[in-house]
Amino acid sequence: PGLSYRWLLNEFPNFIPADGRRFISQTTGNLYIAKTEASDLGNYSCFATSHIDFITKSVFSKFSRLSLAAEGQCSWIFPPSIKARFPADTYALTGQVVTLECFAFGK
């Protein structure tokens, strides 16, 4: 609680919006892109912000470059797999929202 993640593309303040193709996990801070496009090429940086009491602190990660491989595909290629991050025990009260993250990877 009190920690949030956003991602930048190339420079501040070009924040990446979460949409049908891009998702930012607020659990891990990871950025997921389904089916990369030419507009996704560039330098990425994570922007993490912590909100504790009345103090807010933000930090940027180092930039990571996304480029295309020779065959025109994203250079970040994963073998087929399912990544699930479920806590050992998850409890929810009636009317409470619980978010579970599960991602399918692969080419």
All heavy atoms as an XYZ file, in Angstrom:
843
protein
N       0.828     -1.202      0.000
C       0.000      0.000      0.000
C       0.865      1.257      0.000
O       1.931      1.270      0.591
C      -0.794     -0.117      1.295
C      -0.152     -1.188      2.087
C       0.695     -1.994      1.163
N       0.392      2.259     -0.712
C       1.135      3.504     -0.746
C       2.202      3.554     -1.818
O       2.942      4.516     -1.906
N       2.317      2.522     -2.658
C       3.321      2.490     -3.711
C       2.606      2.349     -5.052
O       1.731      1.502     -5.206
C       4.272      1.312     -3.494
C       5.486      1.212     -4.401
C       6.383      2.429     -4.272
C       6.275     -0.035     -4.074
N       2.969      3.200     -6.011
C       2.347      3.105     -7.332
C       3.426      3.175     -8.403
O       4.513      3.708     -8.176
C       1.314      4.222     -7.539
O       1.942      5.485     -7.490
N       3.116      2.587     -9.566
C       4.068      2.509    -10.662
C       3.465      3.105    -11.925
O       2.289      2.902    -12.222
C       4.434      1.051    -10.965
C       5.016      0.311     -9.799
C       4.215     -0.489     -8.981
C       6.370      0.391     -9.511
C       4.748     -1.179     -7.914
C       6.910     -0.302     -8.440
C       6.094     -1.083     -7.649
O       6.625     -1.763     -6.598
N       4.306      3.831    -12.673
C       3.967      4.325    -14.004
C       5.200      4.116    -14.869
O       6.313      4.025    -14.360
C       3.603      5.805    -13.962
C       2.348      6.064    -13.133
C       2.072      7.516    -12.969
N       1.477      8.038    -14.216
C       1.232      9.316    -14.417
N       1.528     10.208    -13.506
N       0.691      9.712    -15.546
N       5.020      4.039    -16.169
C       6.136      3.868    -17.089
C       6.186      5.015    -18.080
O       5.152      5.520    -18.508
C       6.019      2.540    -17.837
C       6.472      1.377    -17.016
C       5.757      0.730    -16.046
C       7.735      0.740    -17.071
N       6.514     -0.269    -15.494
C       7.726     -0.293    -16.112
C       8.884      0.932    -17.841
C       8.823     -1.121    -15.904
C       9.964      0.099    -17.634
C       9.927     -0.904    -16.679
N       7.405      5.400    -18.424
C       7.657      6.474    -19.388
C       8.229      5.875    -20.658
O       8.984      4.903    -20.602
C       8.712      7.443    -18.855
C       8.402      8.171    -17.578
C       9.679      8.667    -16.942
C       7.485      9.325    -17.876
N       7.917      6.506    -21.782
C       8.521      6.124    -23.053
C       9.332      7.311    -23.558
O       8.777      8.384    -23.822
C       7.449      5.732    -24.071
C       7.940      5.372    -25.471
C       8.969      4.242    -25.419
C       6.777      4.997    -26.359
N      10.626      7.140    -23.633
C      11.612      8.097    -24.157
C      11.919      9.280    -23.249
O      13.073      9.556    -23.007
C      11.248      8.580    -25.558
C      11.339      7.450    -26.557
O      12.212      6.607    -26.468
N      10.413      7.411    -27.495
N      10.942     10.001    -22.749
C      11.251     11.165    -21.917
C      10.056     11.544    -21.057
O       8.919     11.166    -21.340
C      11.676     12.355    -22.777
C      10.598     12.795    -23.755
C      11.091     13.852    -24.723
O      12.251     13.785    -25.155
O      10.296     14.748    -25.031
N      10.327     12.269    -20.006
C       9.289     12.778    -19.125
C       8.582     13.919    -19.851
O       9.251     14.730    -20.466
C       9.938     13.288    -17.830
C       8.967     13.720    -16.786
C       8.389     12.809    -15.937
C       8.618     15.054    -16.664
C       7.492     13.199    -14.967
C       7.729     15.467    -15.708
C       7.162     14.532    -14.855
N       7.298     14.049    -19.860
C       6.270     13.275    -19.165
C       5.470     12.356    -20.088
O       4.257     12.321    -20.020
C       5.380     14.371    -18.596
C       5.350     15.407    -19.693
C       6.733     15.326    -20.326
N       6.111     11.621    -20.979
C       5.411     10.710    -21.892
C       5.054      9.408    -21.184
O       5.659      8.367    -21.416
C       6.261     10.413    -23.129
C       6.421     11.614    -24.020
O       5.609     12.533    -23.990
N       7.476     11.636    -24.802
N       4.050      9.466    -20.288
C       3.623      8.272    -19.562
C       2.847      7.343    -20.487
O       2.089      7.796    -21.347
C       2.757      8.653    -18.358
C       3.546      9.280    -17.247
C       3.476     10.639    -17.005
C       4.370      8.506    -16.447
C       4.206     11.222    -15.992
C       5.113      9.080    -15.425
C       5.031     10.437    -15.190
N       3.042      6.057    -20.305
C       2.368      5.044    -21.109
C       0.988      4.788    -20.515
O       0.884      4.414    -19.350
C       3.195      3.747    -21.127
C       4.547      4.024    -21.777
C       2.442      2.635    -21.831
C       5.522      2.900    -21.629
N      -0.067      4.959    -21.312
C      -1.406      4.686    -20.779
C      -1.679      3.187    -20.748
O      -1.225      2.450    -21.621
C      -2.326      5.384    -21.788
C      -1.562      5.361    -23.070
C      -0.104      5.456    -22.685
N      -2.397      2.741    -19.746
C      -2.837      1.346    -19.707
C      -4.016      1.256    -20.662
O      -4.939      2.056    -20.603
C      -3.233      0.957    -18.296
N      -3.940      0.320    -21.587
C      -5.022      0.137    -22.544
C      -5.151     -1.352    -22.835
O      -4.637     -2.168    -22.084
C      -4.764      0.969    -23.816
C      -3.407      0.687    -24.453
O      -2.869     -0.427    -24.275
O      -2.876      1.583    -25.135
N      -5.787     -1.709    -23.922
C      -5.973     -3.124    -24.239
C      -4.689     -3.862    -24.563
O      -4.625     -5.074    -24.478
N      -3.624     -3.145    -24.930
C      -2.342     -3.754    -25.288
C      -1.282     -3.635    -24.219
O      -0.319     -4.382    -24.197
C      -1.791     -3.044    -26.541
C      -1.929     -3.745    -27.799
C      -1.294     -3.042    -28.997
N      -0.715     -1.726    -28.823
C       0.591     -1.492    -28.619
N       1.442     -2.465    -28.530
N       1.029     -0.260    -28.489
N      -1.418     -2.649    -23.338
C      -0.387     -2.394    -22.331
C      -0.992     -2.412    -20.937
O      -2.064     -1.863    -20.706
C       0.277     -1.049    -22.604
C       0.983     -1.047    -23.949
C       1.472      0.295    -24.299
N       0.344      1.140    -24.652
C       0.432      2.208    -25.414
N       1.595      2.583    -25.882
N      -0.623      2.929    -25.689
N      -0.267     -3.047    -20.020
C      -0.741     -3.171    -18.644
C       0.434     -2.979    -17.708
O       1.520     -3.515    -17.937
C      -1.357     -4.557    -18.429
C      -1.728     -4.828    -17.003
C      -2.867     -4.271    -16.450
C      -0.921     -5.627    -16.200
C      -3.208     -4.502    -15.127
C      -1.257     -5.863    -14.882
C      -2.399     -5.301    -14.345
N       0.236     -2.212    -16.635
C       1.263     -2.006    -15.612
C       0.773     -2.662    -14.331
O      -0.256     -2.284    -13.780
C       1.525     -0.508    -15.383
C       2.028      0.134    -16.680
C       2.538     -0.313    -14.248
C       2.036      1.642    -16.655
N       1.512     -3.661    -13.872
C       1.152     -4.351    -12.628
C       1.432     -3.439    -11.445
O       2.559     -2.994    -11.256
C       1.955     -5.639    -12.486
O       1.791     -6.167    -11.182
N       0.431     -3.173    -10.641
C       0.627     -2.376     -9.431
C       1.102     -3.266     -8.283
O       1.387     -2.781     -7.199
C      -0.651     -1.626     -9.070
C      -1.008     -0.546    -10.073
C       0.101      0.477    -10.268
O       0.635      1.031     -9.314
N       0.465      0.729    -11.521
N       1.237     -4.565     -8.538
C       1.800     -5.490     -7.553
C       3.309     -5.576     -7.701
O       4.048     -5.491     -6.733
C       1.182     -6.892     -7.715
O      -0.238     -6.778     -7.564
C       1.731     -7.858     -6.683
N       3.787     -5.742     -8.948
C       5.218     -5.920     -9.195
C       5.885     -4.708     -9.837
O       7.104     -4.596     -9.820
C       5.447     -7.114    -10.134
O       4.851     -6.807    -11.411
C       4.864     -8.395     -9.575
N       5.103     -3.828    -10.463
C       5.664     -2.701    -11.198
C       6.030     -3.046    -12.625
O       6.472     -2.188    -13.384
N       5.842     -4.307    -13.034
C       6.197     -4.732    -14.383
C       5.275     -4.122    -15.430
O       4.080     -3.954    -15.193
C       6.129     -6.249    -14.513
C       7.181     -6.949    -13.690
O       8.169     -6.348    -13.284
N       6.986     -8.227    -13.438
N       5.847     -3.834    -16.589
C       5.093     -3.363    -17.745
C       4.942     -4.544    -18.692
O       5.922     -5.212    -19.027
C       5.843     -2.224    -18.445
C       5.335     -1.811    -19.829
C       3.926     -1.221    -19.731
C       6.293     -0.827    -20.474
N       3.708     -4.800    -19.128
C       3.430     -5.884    -20.074
C       2.859     -5.271    -21.346
O       1.952     -4.442    -21.287
C       2.424     -6.872    -19.485
C       2.942     -7.551    -18.250
C       2.666     -7.039    -16.990
C       3.721     -8.699    -18.345
C       3.157     -7.657    -15.850
C       4.215     -9.312    -17.209
C       3.928     -8.802    -15.961
O       4.410     -9.406    -14.834
N       3.411     -5.675    -22.496
C       2.921     -5.198    -23.792
C       2.539     -6.425    -24.606
O       3.375     -7.285    -24.875
C       3.984     -4.377    -24.550
C       4.465     -3.202    -23.701
C       3.426     -3.900    -25.885
C       5.634     -2.440    -24.319
N       1.284     -6.487    -25.029
C       0.829     -7.568    -25.892
C       0.969     -7.101    -27.335
O       0.500     -6.027    -27.689
C      -0.624     -7.911    -25.586
N       1.656     -7.874    -28.141
C       1.841     -7.577    -29.560
C       2.433     -6.183    -29.776
O       1.726     -5.214    -29.988
C       0.536     -7.707    -30.329
C       0.742     -7.694    -31.837
C      -0.476     -8.203    -32.535
C      -0.437     -8.284    -33.992
N       0.475     -7.836    -34.837
N       3.740     -6.116    -29.709
C       4.425     -4.829    -29.872
C       4.223     -4.271    -31.276
O       4.023     -5.007    -32.240
C       5.932     -4.953    -29.597
O       6.478     -5.941    -30.463
C       6.202     -5.294    -28.153
N       4.251     -2.944    -31.352
C       4.115     -2.227    -32.616
C       5.304     -1.291    -32.766
O       6.032     -1.037    -31.799
C       2.813     -1.418    -32.610
C       1.575     -2.276    -32.474
C       0.299     -1.463    -32.343
O       0.383     -0.217    -32.204
O      -0.784     -2.079    -32.361
N       5.493     -0.760    -33.971
C       6.617      0.147    -34.219
C       6.594      1.335    -33.263
O       7.644      1.814    -32.837
C       6.585      0.621    -35.668
N       5.409      1.789    -32.869
C       5.318      2.936    -31.953
C       5.803      2.601    -30.543
O       6.010      3.503    -29.732
C       3.872      3.446    -31.892
O       3.013      2.430    -31.389
N       6.018      1.314    -30.250
C       6.509      0.896    -28.933
C       8.032      0.981    -28.824
O       8.575      0.868    -27.732
C       6.081     -0.544    -28.619
C       4.580     -0.681    -28.492
O       3.949      0.215    -27.903
O       4.037     -1.682    -28.986
N       8.726      1.168    -29.938
C      10.183      1.249    -29.912
C      10.633      2.468    -29.127
O      10.001      3.518    -29.185
C      10.746      1.341    -31.331
C      10.498      0.135    -32.224
C      11.068      0.392    -33.597
C      11.104     -1.107    -31.620
N      11.694      2.312    -28.374
C      12.235      3.448    -27.643
C      12.831      3.048    -26.314
O      13.097      1.880    -26.044
N      13.018      4.030    -25.464
C      13.623      3.844    -24.153
C      12.552      3.931    -23.076
O      11.798      4.896    -23.024
C      14.685      4.914    -23.911
C      15.822      4.792    -24.891
O      16.420      3.738    -25.019
N      16.122      5.860    -25.610
N      12.515      2.923    -22.215
C      11.508      2.821    -21.167
C      12.130      3.037    -19.796
O      13.230      2.568    -19.530
C      10.854      1.433    -21.195
C       9.932      1.240    -22.367
C      10.422      0.934    -23.625
C       8.560      1.383    -22.211
C       9.576      0.774    -24.701
C       7.702      1.217    -23.280
C       8.218      0.916    -24.523
O       7.362      0.757    -25.582
N      11.400      3.725    -18.930
C      11.832      3.936    -17.551
C      10.622      3.793    -16.637
O       9.529      4.275    -16.946
C      12.435      5.329    -17.392
O      12.798      5.565    -16.042
N      10.823      3.121    -15.507
C       9.759      2.976    -14.515
C       9.808      4.165    -13.561
O      10.874      4.598    -13.135
C       9.934      1.677    -13.739
S       8.627      1.378    -12.531
N       8.651      4.685    -13.226
C       8.512      5.830    -12.322
C       7.714      5.329    -11.120
O       6.519      5.066    -11.236
C       7.769      6.958    -13.055
C       7.596      8.213    -12.270
C       8.651      9.057    -12.018
C       6.341      8.574    -11.801
C       8.481     10.247    -11.322
C       6.150      9.759    -11.095
C       7.223     10.586    -10.855
N       8.386      5.115    -10.011
C       7.732      4.589     -8.798
C       7.524      5.722     -7.800
O       8.405      6.554     -7.587
C       8.591      3.502     -8.163
N       6.337      5.741     -7.207
C       6.000      6.779     -6.236
C       5.493      6.125     -4.962
O       4.647      5.234     -5.014
C       4.911      7.719     -6.793
O       5.372      8.281     -8.010
C       4.585      8.830     -5.816
N       6.026      6.561     -3.815
C       5.517      6.056     -2.541
C       4.814      7.198     -1.822
O       5.256      8.340     -1.858
C       6.639      5.481     -1.682
O       7.308      6.472     -0.988
N       3.688      6.844     -1.227
C       2.878      7.798     -0.476
C       2.764      7.270      0.954
O       2.002      6.339      1.199
C       1.477      7.921     -1.073
C       1.472      8.148     -2.549
N       1.607      9.392     -3.108
C       1.349      7.285     -3.583
C       1.554      9.290     -4.424
N       1.406      8.029     -4.734
N       3.531      7.813      1.859
C       3.488      7.382      3.253
C       3.182      8.605      4.108
O       3.908      9.597      4.065
C       4.812      6.726      3.687
C       5.096      5.512      2.810
C       4.765      6.341      5.150
C       6.453      4.890      3.036
N       2.113      8.506      4.853
C       1.630      9.629      5.656
C       1.464     10.853      4.757
O       0.730     10.811      3.794
C       2.549      9.905      6.856
C       2.559      8.745      7.843
O       1.494      8.108      8.000
O       3.601      8.490      8.444
N       2.160     11.929      5.050
C       2.039     13.147      4.246
C       3.268     13.364      3.365
O       3.490     14.446      2.852
C       1.832     14.360      5.164
C       0.550     14.260      5.930
C       0.555     13.906      7.271
C      -0.661     14.492      5.310
C      -0.626     13.802      7.990
C      -1.850     14.390      6.002
C      -1.843     14.049      7.356
N       4.072     12.316      3.187
C       5.304     12.429      2.409
C       5.158     11.627      1.113
O       4.736     10.475      1.134
C       6.515     11.901      3.208
C       6.681     12.715      4.491
C       7.775     11.933      2.358
C       7.689     12.124      5.449
N       5.495     12.252     -0.008
C       5.476     11.580     -1.303
C       6.882     11.631     -1.871
O       7.514     12.682     -1.896
C       4.494     12.275     -2.273
O       3.185     12.195     -1.718
C       4.506     11.614     -3.631
N       7.389     10.482     -2.311
C       8.727     10.415     -2.917
C       8.620      9.616     -4.206
O       7.979      8.570     -4.234
C       9.718      9.759     -1.973
C      11.096      9.664     -2.573
C      12.150      9.423     -1.537
C      13.486      9.210     -2.191
N      14.308     10.353     -2.253
N       9.239     10.113     -5.265
C       9.231      9.443     -6.558
C      10.653      9.220     -7.045
O      11.530     10.050     -6.805
C       8.469     10.272     -7.589
O       7.134     10.433     -7.207
N      10.868      8.098     -7.737
C      12.178      7.791     -8.325
C      11.977      7.199     -9.718
O      10.961      6.569     -9.991
C      13.000      6.807     -7.462
C      13.398      7.421     -6.146
C      12.261      5.516     -7.246
N      12.971      7.426    -10.588
C      12.982      6.860    -11.927
C      13.980      5.710    -11.970
O      15.041      5.793    -11.363
C      13.452      7.896    -12.961
C      12.491      9.013    -13.205
C      12.609     10.202    -12.504
C      11.493      8.886    -14.144
C      11.745     11.245    -12.740
C      10.613      9.925    -14.386
C      10.734     11.109    -13.682
N      13.662      4.666    -12.727
C      14.641      3.611    -12.965
C      15.550      4.050    -14.112
O      15.283      5.048    -14.789
C      13.933      2.307    -13.350
O      13.351      2.426    -14.645
N      16.603      3.288    -14.348
C      17.427      3.515    -15.534
C      16.580      3.158    -16.758
O      15.641      2.365    -16.673
C      18.667      2.624    -15.503
C      19.646      3.012    -14.429
C      20.860      2.122    -14.488
C      21.849      2.519    -13.406
N      23.036      1.669    -13.414
N      16.935      3.711    -17.900
C      16.198      3.412    -19.125
C      16.599      2.055    -19.677
O      17.754      1.663    -19.617
C      16.450      4.490    -20.187
C      15.586      5.705    -20.014
C      16.059      6.806    -19.330
C      14.296      5.733    -20.517
C      15.265      7.931    -19.162
C      13.494      6.853    -20.359
C      13.975      7.948    -19.676
N      15.619      1.328    -20.221
C      15.839      0.080    -20.952
C      15.334      0.302    -22.364
O      14.269      0.889    -22.565
C      15.059     -1.075    -20.325
O      15.553     -1.364    -19.051
N      16.078     -0.172    -23.338
C      15.722      0.053    -24.748
C      14.952     -1.129    -25.309
O      15.322     -2.277    -25.100
C      16.977      0.277    -25.568
C      16.699      0.489    -27.031
C      17.662      1.499    -27.633
N      17.326      1.801    -29.000
C      16.411      2.684    -29.353
N      15.748      3.338    -28.451
N      16.153      2.915    -30.613
N      13.863     -0.842    -26.020
C      13.101     -1.845    -26.755
C      13.394     -1.623    -28.224
O      13.182     -0.535    -28.754
C      11.599     -1.709    -26.503
C      10.694     -2.637    -27.316
C      10.961     -4.087    -26.934
C       9.244     -2.297    -27.123
N      13.950     -2.655    -28.891
C      14.257     -2.547    -30.309
C      13.733     -3.778    -31.020
O      13.317     -4.753    -30.392
C      15.767     -2.411    -30.519
O      16.429     -3.517    -29.955
N      13.740     -3.752    -32.349
C      13.250     -4.881    -33.136
C      14.395     -5.796    -33.515
O      15.488     -5.343    -33.844
C      12.547     -4.393    -34.400
C      11.265     -3.601    -34.179
C      10.668     -3.184    -35.516
C      10.258     -4.408    -33.391
N      14.121     -7.094    -33.500
C      15.096     -8.085    -33.956
C      15.100     -8.058    -35.493
O      14.269     -7.406    -36.124
C      14.719     -9.464    -33.430
N      16.007     -8.791    -36.103
C      16.170     -8.777    -37.553
C      14.883     -9.115    -38.306
O      14.594     -8.557    -39.351
C      17.282     -9.739    -37.952
N      14.089    -10.036    -37.774
C      12.865    -10.426    -38.474
C      11.694     -9.487    -38.185
O      10.560     -9.770    -38.517
C      12.490    -11.886    -38.153
C      12.175    -12.176    -36.701
C      13.416    -12.471    -35.857
O      14.534    -12.475    -36.389
O      13.242    -12.704    -34.653
N      11.959     -8.342    -37.565
C      10.922     -7.348    -37.350
C      10.058     -7.590    -36.128
O       9.025     -6.970    -35.961
N      10.489     -8.470    -35.259
C       9.743     -8.754    -34.041
C      10.424     -8.100    -32.852
O      11.590     -7.757    -32.914
C       9.643    -10.275    -33.800
C       8.880    -11.008    -34.878
C       7.423    -10.606    -34.927
O       6.792    -10.440    -33.897
N       6.897    -10.425    -36.119
N       9.705     -7.974    -31.779
C      10.242     -7.403    -30.548
C      11.448     -8.212    -30.094
O      11.466     -9.431    -30.209
C       9.145     -7.418    -29.481
S       9.719     -7.020    -27.839
N      12.467     -7.530    -29.586
C      13.667     -8.239    -29.145
C      13.464     -8.930    -27.796
O      14.314     -9.686    -27.367
C      14.856     -7.274    -29.071
O      14.599     -6.258    -28.131
N      12.347     -8.676    -27.120
C      12.030     -9.363    -25.873
C      11.071    -10.495    -26.214
O       9.873    -10.297    -26.322
C      11.381     -8.434    -24.864
C      12.235     -7.303    -24.422
C      13.585     -7.212    -24.461
C      11.783     -6.076    -23.848
N      14.002     -6.009    -23.959
C      12.914     -5.293    -23.571
C      10.536     -5.563    -23.545
C      12.845     -4.037    -23.004
C      10.459     -4.300    -22.985
C      11.592     -3.555    -22.713
N      11.576    -11.697    -26.422
C      10.731    -12.824    -26.816
C      10.744    -13.850    -25.696
O      11.794    -14.199    -25.170
C      11.238    -13.446    -28.132
C      11.133    -12.407    -29.255
C      10.435    -14.692    -28.474
C      11.706    -12.850    -30.571
N       9.555    -14.325    -25.323
C       9.418    -15.274    -24.236
C       8.875    -16.593    -24.761
O       8.008    -16.598    -25.634
C       8.439    -14.742    -23.172
C       8.907    -13.488    -22.495
C       8.527    -12.241    -22.949
C       9.743    -13.563    -21.398
C       8.959    -11.085    -22.336
C      10.184    -12.416    -20.772
C       9.799    -11.179    -21.237
N       9.333    -17.724    -24.215
C       8.735    -19.005    -24.600
C       7.319    -19.081    -24.016
O       7.001    -18.366    -23.060
C       9.659    -20.029    -23.943
C      10.287    -19.301    -22.811
C      10.395    -17.868    -23.249
N       6.465    -19.936    -24.593
C       5.100    -20.047    -24.071
C       5.091    -20.459    -22.602
O       5.760    -21.408    -22.202
C       4.481    -21.150    -24.928
C       5.321    -21.194    -26.153
C       6.704    -20.789    -25.729
N       4.370    -19.703    -21.784
C       4.218    -20.044    -20.370
C       3.117    -19.195    -19.762
O       2.744    -18.167    -20.319
C       5.532    -19.834    -19.600
O       5.850    -18.461    -19.560
N       2.609    -19.621    -18.640
C       1.611    -18.870    -17.882
C       2.280    -18.417    -16.594
O       2.860    -19.217    -15.873
C       0.369    -19.727    -17.537
C      -0.301    -20.237    -18.818
C      -0.601    -18.945    -16.667
C      -1.030    -19.183    -19.617
N       2.217    -17.124    -16.313
C       2.788    -16.569    -15.089
C       1.643    -16.158    -14.174
O       0.855    -15.292    -14.522
C       3.652    -15.337    -15.389
C       4.767    -15.584    -16.379
C       5.865    -16.381    -15.777
C       7.013    -16.488    -16.774
N       7.960    -17.484    -16.465
N       1.565    -16.783    -13.036
C       0.520    -16.439    -12.059
C       1.195    -16.007    -10.776
O       2.153    -16.643    -10.336
C      -0.386    -17.631    -11.810
N       0.702    -14.940    -10.183
C       1.248    -14.445     -8.910
C       0.121    -14.366     -7.914
O      -0.429    -13.308     -7.685
C       1.813    -13.053     -9.124
C       3.255    -13.129     -9.429
C       3.875    -11.850     -9.049
N       5.199    -12.274     -8.698
C       6.220    -11.534     -8.563
N       6.092    -10.273     -8.690
N       7.374    -12.022     -8.262
N      -0.239    -15.482     -7.357
C      -1.301    -15.495     -6.373
C      -0.695    -15.685     -4.994
O       0.200    -16.513     -4.815
C      -2.286    -16.636     -6.633
C      -2.931    -16.588     -7.992
C      -3.128    -17.738     -8.720
C      -3.351    -15.391     -8.540
C      -3.733    -17.695     -9.963
C      -3.956    -15.343     -9.780
C      -4.148    -16.502    -10.495
N      -1.161    -14.936     -4.019
C      -0.692    -15.173     -2.650
C      -1.121    -16.569     -2.203
O      -2.094    -17.122     -2.717
C      -1.417    -14.103     -1.826
C      -2.044    -13.169     -2.805
C      -2.109    -13.859     -4.123
N      -0.382    -17.135     -1.276
C      -0.722    -18.471     -0.772
C      -2.158    -18.497     -0.256
O      -2.909    -19.432     -0.532
C       0.247    -18.879      0.331
N      -2.558    -17.488      0.469
C      -3.926    -17.378      0.981
C      -4.472    -16.015      0.596
O      -3.813    -14.990      0.793
C      -3.960    -17.500      2.511
C      -3.506    -18.876      2.979
O      -3.957    -19.874      2.407
O      -2.696    -18.925      3.924
N      -5.664    -16.006      0.032
C      -6.308    -14.747     -0.332
C      -7.679    -14.715      0.313
O      -8.477    -15.639      0.144
C      -6.461    -14.622     -1.867
O      -5.170    -14.707     -2.450
C      -7.102    -13.301     -2.248
N      -7.938    -13.682      1.071
C      -9.217    -13.545      1.752
C      -9.894    -12.267      1.285
O      -9.230    -11.281      1.007
C      -9.018    -13.467      3.277
C      -8.326    -14.681      3.839
C      -6.949    -14.674      4.057
C      -9.040    -15.827      4.144
C      -6.306    -15.786      4.570
C      -8.405    -16.944      4.654
C      -7.037    -16.917      4.868
O      -6.402    -18.015      5.373
N     -11.200    -12.296      1.204
C     -11.965    -11.105      0.847
C     -13.277    -11.109      1.604
O     -13.889    -12.161      1.807
C     -12.230    -11.067     -0.645
N     -13.678     -9.944      2.032
C     -14.973     -9.785      2.674
C     -16.019     -9.533      1.599
O     -15.710     -9.088      0.504
C     -14.942     -8.618      3.661
C     -13.931     -8.742      4.806
C     -13.889     -7.443      5.606
C     -14.296     -9.913      5.692
N     -17.265     -9.818      1.890
C     -18.343     -9.571      0.959
C     -18.315     -8.111      0.521
O     -18.203     -7.211      1.342
C     -19.707     -9.891      1.607
O     -19.699    -11.255      2.022
C     -20.841     -9.649      0.633
N     -18.364     -7.888     -0.782
C     -18.346     -6.540     -1.326
C     -16.955     -5.969     -1.536
O     -16.801     -4.896     -2.089
N     -15.923     -6.698     -1.099
C     -14.547     -6.228     -1.251
C     -13.995     -6.694     -2.602
O     -14.322     -7.788     -3.070
C     -13.696     -6.791     -0.116
C     -12.313     -6.228     -0.019
C     -11.557     -6.809      1.174
O     -11.739     -7.973      1.529
N     -10.714     -6.001      1.778
N     -13.169     -5.875     -3.242
C     -12.575     -6.218     -4.529
C     -11.224     -6.880     -4.308
O     -10.417     -6.399     -3.517
C     -12.396     -4.950     -5.400
C     -11.683     -5.285     -6.701
C     -13.744     -4.309     -5.677
N     -10.977     -7.992     -5.010
C      -9.692     -8.679     -4.968
C      -9.169     -8.758     -6.391
O      -9.903     -9.136     -7.307
C      -9.829    -10.111     -4.385
C      -8.519    -10.860     -4.478
C     -10.311    -10.041     -2.956
N      -7.912     -8.394     -6.606
C      -7.309     -8.467     -7.941
C      -6.245     -9.538     -7.935
O      -5.344     -9.523     -7.116
C      -6.676     -7.106     -8.324
O      -7.694     -6.105     -8.265
C      -6.077     -7.157     -9.712
N      -6.345    -10.473     -8.886
C      -5.354    -11.522     -9.068
C      -4.760    -11.348    -10.462
O      -5.491    -11.162    -11.430
C      -5.983    -12.914     -8.932
C      -6.688    -13.196     -7.616
C      -7.399    -14.545     -7.657
C      -5.700    -13.167     -6.460
N      -3.438    -11.377    -10.578
C      -2.791    -11.178    -11.857
C      -2.316    -12.500    -12.444
O      -1.707    -13.308    -11.756
C      -1.596    -10.243    -11.697
C      -1.988     -8.851    -11.281
C      -0.792     -7.931    -11.132
O       0.361     -8.379    -11.311
O      -1.016     -6.742    -10.830
N      -2.623    -12.714    -13.715
C      -2.197    -13.915    -14.432
C      -1.904    -13.494    -15.857
O      -2.716    -12.813    -16.500
C      -3.312    -14.955    -14.401
S      -2.915    -16.462    -15.266
N      -0.731    -13.861    -16.387
C      -0.337    -13.446    -17.734
C       0.092    -14.642    -18.543
O       0.779    -15.533    -18.057
C       0.830    -12.458    -17.650
C       0.473    -11.209    -16.906
C       0.784    -11.074    -15.563
C      -0.186    -10.184    -17.538
C       0.440     -9.936    -14.873
C      -0.538     -9.043    -16.846
C      -0.225     -8.912    -15.517
N      -0.285    -14.653    -19.820
C       0.151    -15.674    -20.762
C       1.261    -15.068    -21.614
O       1.105    -13.987    -22.172
C      -1.010    -16.116    -21.636
N       2.395    -15.741    -21.686
C       3.532    -15.288    -22.460
C       3.733    -16.239    -23.625
O       3.308    -17.379    -23.588
C       4.823    -15.302    -21.618
C       4.875    -14.242    -20.584
C       4.367    -14.462    -19.304
C       5.463    -13.017    -20.851
C       4.425    -13.486    -18.336
C       5.532    -12.033    -19.873
C       5.019    -12.280    -18.619
N       4.439    -15.792    -24.621
C       4.850    -16.681    -25.704
C       4.737    -16.037    -27.045
O       4.126    -14.994    -27.227
N       5.367    -16.687    -27.992
C       5.342    -16.216    -29.367
C       4.695    -17.257    -30.221
O       4.815    -18.419    -30.024
C       6.750    -15.931    -29.842
C       6.785    -15.501    -31.264
C       8.178    -15.183    -31.693
C       8.058    -14.763    -33.148
N       9.236    -14.692    -33.862
